[in-house]
Amino acid sequence: MSQLHDRGISGLEWPAFVDLSIQEKAALLMAEGREFHVLLAQQFNRNRLEVLGNLATAIRRIAKSEAGMKFLGSMLAHRRAMLYFTQPSTRTFLSFCAACQILGIQIGEVRDTATSSECKGETQEDSVRTFSSYFDVIIMRSKIGGLAERMAWVLSQSERPVPIINAGSGKDQHPTQALLDIYTLQRSFEKRDGIDSKKIMFVGDLARGRTVRSLSYLLTNYSNVKLYFVAPEPLQIGEDVLAMLKEAGTECEVRYDFDALIPEVDAIYMTRIQDEWDSEQGASTKIDTSKYKFAVRHLDIMKPDAVIMHPLPRRDEISTDVDHDPRAVYWRQMRNGMWVRAALISSIFRRDSEILRYHEEHFSLS
Ligand code: NCD
């Protein structure tokens, strides 16, 4: 890792780092003008989102041919990634695997602490230091909010300060999901002047859905966007997100009239009820969510060029009969995750210029 460093956080004691505001942390994490650790959605400004989106598109195009795949596979064949996923995951885990494989990175995994020495009482700090001895990047998901931050700091004090990528922490942050959501919006509105001035409605469990929180932060980078938060009262968006949007000057409204809003908006971002966070088993089933589901009849009242998104997994909040409609982009959104994550990893390891050069040479006419 000789040429890669997290110069930003290594000079701080833990209490000083953890007490910084999110903006201060984000600034520190981007001290080099690009990410080393990926911990918070707030790290990414509009320029960075565009750069990563363009890189994802270059990788997506290059990957279409055998020669292109060979080129991509040679980019990071000397690197290894650890996937430390102690919270359930299908898409995020597999898309990170696939992204690593595209770039030639070999992977190791721990998906259950019952099979690691954490069940013998080893701390997460020691686990992560162990991973950093064998691997060049640690991609981690945990139900503990802030754990990725803590681990990034722990490694910054060690002799192997490898990058940490937060693949979902607690109820709070899911920065790489937000990146793929932004990329999906960028692509969906490519011919409609991009994300600026679009109306985006979030629906479902907004109180506990980390994807909504992280994407809301990223949307403050765009001008004139308007966000609508639509959920049953107990699952409404947190005051902290509303305060953050207000501070950023991003217009938003808390609403309860899902059907009435559908014809107004450009993107409908559905989410599932996150009942794994219920304080008492079954508590969420007492909440009436019936008015907040997307049914086939809603397709008729949607704008013809609006999109329906979902971070997935879904339950019954979107009828499967909606899947065939071209405005249902959630499967494409999921595949975008693989390209964006490959872009992010190639950028962390500074292979971005080489990839863009290859793209320029082979696709300059397209
Ligand atoms: C989300 C998550 O884990 O926060 N899933 C994902 O990463 N695509 C959303 C969810 O679990 O509902």
Residues whose N, C-alpha, C, O or C-beta is under 5 A from the ligand:
A	BS01	NCD	R91 T92 G168 R210 T211 R272 P311 L312 P313
